Amino acid sequence: MAVVDVMNKNGEKVSQTELNNEIFDVSVKSDVLHEVVRMQLACRRSGTASVKHRSDVRGSTKKLFRQKGTGRARRGDIKAPLLRGGGSIFGPDPRSYAYKVPKKVRKLALKMALSSKLKEDALIIVDNLDMDRIKTKDMIGVLDALNRENVLIITDEKNDNLELSARNIPRVKVLRTDGLNVYDILKYNNLVLVESSIGAIEGRLVG
């Protein structure tokens, strides 16, 4: 098992902890990561693009003029697609872009993403990040002490003071372990794990 230093909020080493090789020492395959990230982004698409078709346009269904004898092209009602204000022929309708990849692949990709952060020396373990108050300045001080920016912070439980203190800092996000995902891990340059969250991550991914 990999042994990693545990820091405090002041950036000082306070202890060491072991990380499970089954999660943090997995060979990284970019195609697996790409497949899962692509799935996540597809699931986030709103798919609300929509147009009115001929049957959706409000207007009379009366034939505009007689079929023959006028010298003009035959015409139906005013809602015809060829007329200004008429319905659209092949425009988009609301749809879902969501799809799923196998659960084993999603779990493997999450292990790969965590392993990649450890190999890149972009993973930091912190003993705790309990904040005495909701203060953005205090949170910035913690990140400065850790000498990190562009950070994803993982906690094991709800922490309002931490989440609200980090909310207005650009390129900083706080997630709980149940929301841990491949896209966010790869999006941020650094990953900060609260020590108590490691057990929850192992419980989710081991076995």
DONU-964986 format. One line per 4 residues: number of its first residue (from 1); for each residue x, y, z of N, C-alpha, C. Coordinates in nm, 2 decimals, padded with zeros to 4 digits. Each point is the difference from the previous one (the first is absolute). Last residue first. Example, Ala and Ser with C-alpha at 12.3 -4.5 7.8 and 13.67 -1.06 7.14 Angstrom:
REM DONU-964986
2) 01.28/-00.22/00.71/00.09/00.11/00.00/-00.08/00.11/00.08  00.03/-00.57/-00.01/-00.09/00.12/00.00/00.09/00.12/00.00 .
***
This chain:
REM DONU-964986
207) -01.41/-00.42/-00.38/-00.09/-00.11/-00.01/-00.10/00.00/-00.11  00.19/00.46/00.17/00.07/-00.13/00.03/-00.11/-00.11/-00.01  -00.12/00.47/-00.04/00.07/-00.06/-00.12/00.07/-00.13/00.02  -00.26/00.25/00.34/-00.08/00.01/-00.12/00.07/-00.07/-00.12 .
203) 00.20/00.03/00.43/-00.12/-00.07/00.02/-00.08/00.00/-00.13  00.38/00.26/00.02/00.04/-00.14/00.00/-00.13/-00.09/00.01  -00.05/00.46/00.06/00.04/-00.02/-00.14/00.03/-00.15/-00.02  -00.09/00.15/00.43/-00.12/00.00/-00.07/00.03/-00.03/-00.15 .
199) 00.37/00.05/00.29/-00.08/-00.12/00.03/-00.13/-00.01/-00.08  00.26/00.40/-00.03/00.07/-00.12/-00.07/-00.08/-00.13/00.03  -00.10/00.44/00.20/-00.08/-00.04/-00.12/00.06/-00.12/-00.07  00.19/00.23/00.39/-00.12/-00.09/00.03/-00.08/-00.04/-00.12 .
195) 00.38/00.30/-00.04/00.04/-00.13/00.04/-00.12/-00.09/00.03  -00.03/00.39/-00.35/00.00/00.00/00.14/00.02/-00.14/00.05  00.17/00.19/-00.48/-00.09/-00.10/00.07/00.01/00.03/00.15  00.11/00.26/-00.50/00.02/00.00/00.15/-00.10/-00.09/00.06 .
191) 00.24/00.10/-00.51/-00.11/-00.07/00.07/00.04/00.00/00.15  00.12/00.30/-00.49/00.04/-00.06/00.12/-00.12/-00.06/00.07  -00.04/00.21/-00.43/00.14/-00.04/00.00/00.04/-00.08/00.12  -00.50/00.00/-00.23/00.08/00.08/00.09/00.15/-00.05/00.01 .
187) -00.32/-00.23/-00.28/-00.02/00.15/-00.03/00.10/00.08/00.08  -00.05/-00.48/00.07/00.09/00.04/-00.12/-00.01/00.15/-00.03  -00.28/-00.17/00.34/00.13/-00.03/00.04/00.10/00.04/-00.11  -00.46/00.04/-00.09/00.05/00.10/00.09/00.14/-00.03/00.05 .
183) -00.21/-00.32/-00.28/00.01/00.13/-00.07/00.06/00.11/00.09  -00.11/-00.44/00.17/00.12/00.00/-00.08/00.02/00.14/-00.06  -00.26/-00.06/00.47/-00.02/-00.04/-00.14/00.13/00.02/-00.08  -00.28/00.02/00.53/00.13/-00.01/-00.07/-00.02/-00.06/-00.14 .
179) -00.33/00.08/00.37/-00.01/00.07/-00.13/00.13/-00.01/-00.08  -00.06/-00.19/00.44/-00.10/-00.06/-00.08/-00.02/00.07/-00.14  00.31/00.17/00.33/00.05/-00.13/-00.07/-00.11/-00.07/-00.08  00.00/00.54/00.05/-00.01/-00.11/00.10/00.04/-00.13/-00.08 .
175) 00.17/00.51/-00.13/-00.09/-00.11/-00.03/00.00/-00.10/00.12  00.16/00.54/-00.18/-00.01/-00.10/00.11/-00.10/-00.10/-00.03  00.34/00.37/-00.28/-00.13/-00.06/00.01/00.01/-00.10/00.12  00.27/00.43/-00.30/00.00/-00.08/00.12/-00.14/-00.06/00.02 .
171) 00.14/00.34/-00.34/00.07/-00.13/-00.02/00.03/-00.08/00.13  -00.15/00.49/00.11/00.01/-00.06/-00.14/00.08/-00.13/00.00  -00.29/00.18/00.42/00.14/00.00/-00.04/00.01/-00.06/-00.14  -00.40/00.05/00.29/00.03/00.11/-00.08/00.14/00.01/-00.05 .
167) -00.17/-00.36/00.29/-00.09/00.01/-00.11/00.04/00.12/-00.10  00.19/-00.18/00.44/00.07/-00.02/-00.13/-00.08/00.04/-00.12  -00.17/00.03/00.45/00.13/00.08/-00.01/00.07/-00.01/-00.13  -00.39/-00.26/00.09/-00.04/00.14/-00.02/00.13/00.09/-00.01 .
163) 00.06/-00.46/00.10/-00.07/00.01/-00.13/-00.03/00.15/-00.04  00.17/-00.11/00.44/00.10/-00.02/-00.11/-00.06/00.02/-00.13  -00.29/00.02/00.37/00.10/00.11/00.01/00.11/-00.01/-00.12  -00.33/-00.35/00.05/-00.06/00.13/-00.06/00.11/00.11/00.01 .
159) 00.01/-00.53/-00.04/00.07/00.10/00.08/-00.03/00.13/-00.05  -00.14/-00.57/-00.04/-00.04/00.14/-00.03/00.08/00.09/00.10  00.24/-00.46/-00.11/-00.13/00.04/00.04/-00.03/00.15/-00.02  00.41/-00.22/-00.13/-00.08/-00.12/00.02/-00.15/00.03/00.04 .
155) 00.36/00.29/-00.34/-00.03/-00.02/00.15/-00.10/-00.13/00.01  00.36/00.27/-00.38/-00.09/-00.11/00.03/-00.02/-00.01/00.15  00.17/00.39/-00.40/00.01/-00.05/00.14/-00.11/-00.10/00.02  00.29/00.24/-00.42/-00.12/-00.07/00.03/00.02/-00.06/00.14 .
151) 00.26/00.44/-00.28/-00.01/-00.12/00.10/-00.14/-00.06/00.00  00.33/00.40/-00.18/-00.08/-00.09/-00.09/-00.02/-00.13/00.07  00.39/00.21/00.24/-00.11/00.06/-00.06/-00.06/-00.09/-00.11  00.38/00.00/00.45/-00.07/-00.06/-00.11/-00.11/00.09/-00.05 .
147) 00.31/-00.02/00.41/00.07/00.04/-00.13/-00.06/-00.06/-00.12  -00.11/00.00/00.49/00.02/-00.12/-00.07/00.07/00.02/-00.13  -00.12/00.37/00.25/00.09/-00.08/00.09/00.03/-00.13/-00.07  -00.31/00.28/-00.21/00.14/00.06/-00.01/00.09/-00.08/00.08 .
143) -00.45/-00.12/00.03/00.06/-00.04/-00.13/00.14/00.06/-00.02  -00.23/00.13/00.39/00.03/-00.15/00.01/00.06/-00.04/-00.13  -00.15/00.44/00.02/00.11/-00.02/00.08/00.05/-00.14/00.01  -00.41/00.11/-00.21/00.12/00.04/-00.09/00.13/-00.02/00.08 .
139) -00.40/-00.06/00.24/00.02/-00.11/-00.09/00.12/00.03/-00.10  -00.13/00.34/00.30/00.06/-00.11/00.08/00.03/-00.12/-00.10  -00.24/00.37/-00.17/00.14/00.03/00.02/00.08/-00.11/00.08  -00.48/-00.02/-00.08/00.08/-00.03/-00.12/00.15/00.02/00.02 .
135) -00.37/-00.13/00.37/00.08/00.11/-00.04/00.09/-00.04/-00.12  -00.36/-00.18/00.40/-00.01/00.01/-00.14/00.08/00.12/-00.05  00.14/-00.28/00.45/-00.10/00.10/-00.05/-00.01/-00.01/-00.15  00.29/-00.29/00.24/-00.07/00.06/00.12/-00.12/00.09/-00.04 .
131) 00.20/-00.44/-00.27/00.01/00.14/00.00/-00.08/00.06/00.12  00.24/-00.50/-00.17/-00.10/00.07/00.07/00.02/00.15/00.02  00.24/-00.39/-00.23/-00.02/00.13/-00.06/-00.12/00.07/00.07  00.40/-00.43/00.09/-00.14/00.05/00.00/00.00/00.14/-00.06 .
127) 00.37/-00.30/-00.07/-00.06/-00.07/00.12/-00.15/00.05/00.02  00.24/-00.04/-00.48/-00.01/00.10/00.11/-00.07/-00.06/00.11  00.27/-00.13/-00.49/-00.08/-00.05/00.10/00.00/00.10/00.12  00.09/00.01/-00.57/00.04/00.04/00.14/-00.10/-00.05/00.10 .
123) 00.19/-00.05/-00.56/-00.09/-00.04/00.11/00.05/00.04/00.13  00.22/00.04/-00.43/-00.11/00.10/00.01/-00.10/-00.04/00.10  00.40/-00.23/-00.22/00.03/00.08/00.13/-00.10/00.11/00.01  -00.01/-00.35/-00.33/00.04/00.13/-00.05/00.04/00.09/00.12 .
119) -00.16/-00.44/00.06/00.12/-00.01/-00.08/00.05/00.13/-00.04  -00.41/-00.02/00.24/00.11/-00.04/00.08/00.13/-00.01/-00.07  -00.39/00.09/-00.24/00.03/00.11/00.08/00.12/-00.03/00.10  -00.18/-00.34/-00.28/00.07/00.10/-00.08/00.04/00.12/00.08 .
115) -00.27/-00.34/00.19/00.14/-00.04/-00.01/00.08/00.10/-00.08  -00.46/00.07/00.04/00.06/00.02/00.13/00.15/-00.04/-00.01  -00.26/-00.08/-00.38/00.01/00.14/00.02/00.07/00.03/00.13  -00.10/-00.45/-00.10/00.11/00.06/-00.09/00.02/00.15/00.03 .
111) -00.36/-00.22/00.21/00.13/-00.04/00.06/00.12/00.06/-00.08  -00.43/00.07/-00.17/00.02/00.08/00.12/00.13/-00.04/00.07  -00.13/-00.25/-00.37/00.04/00.13/-00.04/00.02/00.09/00.12  -00.18/-00.43/00.07/00.14/-00.01/-00.04/00.06/00.14/-00.04 .
107) -00.46/-00.04/00.09/00.08/-00.02/00.13/00.15/00.00/-00.04  -00.30/00.01/-00.35/-00.01/00.13/00.07/00.09/-00.01/00.13  -00.05/-00.39/-00.25/00.08/00.10/-00.08/00.00/00.13/00.08  -00.28/-00.34/00.16/00.14/-00.03/00.02/00.09/00.09/-00.07 .
103) -00.46/00.05/-00.07/00.03/00.04/00.13/00.15/-00.03/00.03  -00.16/00.08/-00.51/-00.02/-00.10/00.11/00.06/00.05/00.13  -00.19/00.37/-00.32/00.10/-00.10/-00.02/-00.01/-00.10/00.11  -00.39/00.35/-00.21/00.08/-00.06/00.10/00.11/-00.09/-00.05 .
99) -00.32/00.47/-00.16/00.02/-00.15/-00.02/00.09/-00.05/00.11  -00.29/00.49/-00.18/00.06/-00.09/00.10/00.01/-00.14/-00.05  -00.20/00.41/-00.20/00.12/-00.05/-00.05/00.07/-00.10/00.09  -00.53/00.17/-00.11/00.10/-00.02/00.10/00.12/-00.06/-00.06 .
95) -00.40/00.36/-00.20/00.05/-00.14/00.01/00.10/-00.01/00.11  -00.38/00.36/-00.30/00.07/-00.04/00.13/00.04/-00.15/00.00  -00.02/00.22/-00.48/-00.10/-00.02/00.11/00.08/-00.04/00.13  00.14/00.27/-00.51/00.02/-00.09/00.11/-00.12/-00.01/00.10 .
91) -00.05/00.10/-00.55/00.06/00.06/00.12/00.01/-00.10/00.12  -00.18/-00.01/-00.49/00.09/-00.10/00.06/00.07/00.05/00.12  -00.36/00.26/-00.21/-00.01/-00.14/-00.06/00.08/-00.10/00.08  -00.26/00.47/00.16/00.13/-00.05/-00.04/-00.02/-00.14/-00.05 .
87) -00.40/00.39/-00.01/00.07/-00.10/00.08/00.13/-00.04/-00.06  -00.19/00.49/-00.12/-00.05/-00.13/00.00/00.08/-00.09/00.09  00.08/00.47/-00.11/-00.08/-00.03/00.12/-00.06/-00.13/00.01  00.12/00.15/-00.48/00.05/00.07/00.12/-00.09/-00.02/00.12 .
83) 00.00/-00.38/-00.38/-00.04/00.14/00.02/00.06/00.06/00.13  00.06/-00.46/-00.16/00.06/00.09/-00.10/-00.04/00.15/00.02  -00.17/-00.38/00.28/00.14/00.04/00.02/00.06/00.09/-00.10  -00.53/00.00/00.13/00.09/-00.07/-00.08/00.15/00.04/00.02 .
79) -00.44/00.17/00.18/00.11/-00.05/00.09/00.10/-00.09/-00.08  -00.41/00.22/-00.17/00.10/00.10/00.02/00.12/-00.06/00.09  -00.29/-00.34/-00.33/-00.03/00.11/00.10/00.12/00.09/00.03  00.02/-00.23/-00.46/-00.10/-00.05/00.10/-00.03/00.11/00.10 .
75) 00.16/00.00/-00.54/00.03/00.04/00.13/-00.11/-00.06/00.10  00.22/00.01/-00.56/-00.10/-00.04/00.10/00.05/00.02/00.14  00.18/00.32/-00.38/00.02/-00.14/00.05/-00.11/-00.03/00.09  -00.14/00.35/-00.37/00.11/-00.01/00.11/00.02/-00.15/00.04 .
71) -00.33/00.17/-00.32/00.13/00.02/-00.06/00.11/-00.01/00.11  -00.50/-00.06/00.03/00.06/00.13/00.04/00.13/00.02/-00.06  -00.28/-00.41/-00.05/-00.05/00.12/-00.07/00.06/00.13/00.04  -00.04/-00.45/00.33/00.03/00.02/-00.14/-00.06/00.14/-00.05 .
67) -00.03/-00.14/00.47/00.11/-00.09/-00.05/00.04/00.04/-00.14  -00.21/00.37/00.34/-00.04/-00.13/-00.07/00.12/-00.07/-00.06  00.10/00.29/00.43/-00.07/00.03/-00.13/-00.03/-00.13/-00.07  00.15/00.00/00.46/00.02/00.14/-00.03/-00.08/00.05/-00.13 .
63) -00.15/-00.39/00.36/00.08/00.01/-00.12/00.01/00.14/-00.05  -00.08/-00.12/00.52/-00.07/00.03/-00.13/00.10/00.00/-00.11  00.07/-00.05/00.48/00.02/-00.12/-00.08/-00.07/00.02/-00.14  00.21/00.37/00.39/-00.12/-00.06/-00.07/00.05/-00.12/-00.08 .
59) 00.29/00.13/00.43/-00.04/00.06/-00.12/-00.12/-00.07/-00.06  00.46/-00.08/00.35/-00.14/00.05/00.02/-00.04/00.07/-00.13  00.36/-00.42/00.07/-00.01/00.14/-00.03/-00.15/00.04/00.01  00.17/-00.45/00.04/00.01/00.08/00.12/-00.03/00.14/-00.02 .
55) 00.01/-00.34/-00.35/-00.12/-00.02/00.08/00.01/00.08/00.13  00.37/00.02/-00.30/-00.13/00.05/-00.07/-00.12/-00.01/00.09  00.44/00.01/00.27/-00.02/-00.06/-00.13/-00.14/00.05/-00.05  00.38/00.21/00.35/-00.14/-00.03/-00.02/-00.01/-00.06/-00.14 .
51) 00.44/-00.05/00.33/-00.06/00.09/-00.10/-00.15/-00.03/-00.01  00.47/-00.08/00.36/-00.13/-00.04/-00.05/-00.05/00.11/-00.10  00.40/-00.19/00.39/-00.01/00.07/-00.13/-00.13/-00.05/-00.07  00.20/-00.16/00.43/-00.13/00.07/-00.01/-00.02/00.07/-00.13 .
47) 00.38/-00.28/00.23/-00.08/-00.06/-00.11/-00.14/00.07/-00.01  00.42/00.02/00.32/-00.14/00.02/00.03/-00.10/-00.06/-00.10  00.50/-00.17/00.16/-00.06/00.08/-00.10/-00.15/00.01/00.02  00.30/-00.27/00.27/-00.02/00.13/00.04/-00.07/00.09/-00.10 .
43) 00.14/-00.45/-00.08/-00.11/00.00/00.09/-00.03/00.14/00.05  00.37/-00.06/-00.28/-00.12/-00.03/-00.08/-00.13/00.00/00.10  00.43/00.03/00.19/-00.03/00.13/-00.07/-00.13/-00.02/-00.08  00.17/-00.38/00.21/-00.04/00.10/00.10/-00.04/00.13/-00.07 .
39) 00.18/-00.34/-00.27/-00.13/-00.04/00.05/-00.05/00.10/00.10  00.43/00.05/-00.15/-00.09/00.03/-00.11/-00.14/-00.03/00.04  00.35/-00.12/00.29/-00.02/00.15/00.00/-00.11/00.04/-00.11  00.13/-00.45/00.02/-00.08/00.03/00.11/-00.03/00.15/00.01 .
35) 00.29/-00.17/-00.34/-00.14/-00.06/-00.02/-00.09/00.05/00.12  00.46/00.11/00.01/-00.07/00.08/-00.10/-00.14/-00.05/-00.01  00.29/-00.24/00.28/-00.03/00.13/00.06/-00.09/00.09/-00.10  00.18/-00.41/-00.16/-00.11/-00.02/00.10/-00.05/00.13/00.06 .
31) 00.36/00.02/-00.30/-00.12/-00.03/-00.07/-00.12/-00.03/00.09  00.46/00.08/00.16/-00.08/00.12/-00.04/-00.13/-00.03/-00.07  00.27/-00.27/00.38/-00.03/-00.02/-00.14/-00.09/00.12/-00.04  00.35/-00.16/00.44/-00.09/00.09/-00.06/-00.02/-00.02/-00.15 .
27) 00.13/-00.32/00.45/00.05/00.05/-00.12/-00.11/00.08/-00.07  00.02/-00.04/00.53/-00.06/-00.07/-00.11/00.06/00.06/-00.13  00.02/00.08/00.52/00.12/-00.05/-00.08/-00.05/-00.08/-00.12  -00.29/00.19/00.35/00.10/00.11/-00.03/00.12/-00.04/-00.08 .
23) -00.37/-00.31/00.13/-00.06/00.13/-00.04/00.10/00.10/-00.05  00.13/-00.42/00.17/-00.11/-00.04/-00.09/-00.07/00.12/-00.06  00.34/00.02/00.34/00.06/-00.01/-00.14/-00.11/-00.03/-00.10  -00.06/00.27/00.47/-00.02/-00.13/-00.06/00.05/00.00/-00.14 .
19) 00.20/00.32/00.39/-00.10/00.00/-00.10/-00.01/-00.14/-00.07  00.19/00.23/00.50/00.02/-00.09/-00.11/-00.12/00.00/-00.09  00.24/00.39/00.34/-00.11/-00.09/-00.02/00.03/-00.09/-00.12  00.24/00.38/00.40/00.00/-00.07/-00.13/-00.12/-00.10/-00.01 .
15) 00.12/00.50/00.28/00.00/-00.14/00.01/00.01/-00.06/-00.15  00.03/00.47/00.10/-00.03/-00.04/00.13/00.00/-00.15/00.02  00.19/00.45/-00.32/-00.02/-00.14/00.00/-00.03/-00.04/00.15  -00.12/00.49/-00.21/00.10/-00.08/00.07/-00.03/-00.15/00.00 .
11) -00.27/00.40/-00.17/00.10/-00.06/-00.10/00.11/-00.07/00.07  -00.40/00.19/00.20/00.11/00.10/-00.01/00.11/-00.05/-00.09  -00.39/-00.25/00.11/-00.05/00.12/-00.07/00.11/00.10/-00.02  00.17/-00.51/00.05/-00.11/00.08/00.07/-00.03/00.12/-00.08 .
7) 00.19/-00.50/-00.18/00.03/00.14/00.03/-00.11/00.06/00.09  00.23/-00.51/-00.15/-00.12/00.07/00.03/00.03/00.14/00.06  00.27/-00.38/-00.35/00.00/00.09/00.11/-00.14/00.06/00.02  00.08/-00.49/-00.21/-00.01/00.14/-00.04/00.00/00.08/00.13 .
3) 00.10/-00.53/-00.23/00.00/00.08/00.13/00.01/00.15/-00.04  -00.17/-00.48/-00.26/00.07/00.12/-00.01/-00.01/00.08/00.13  -00.02/-00.55/-00.05/-00.08/00.12/00.00/00.09/00.13/00.00 .
***
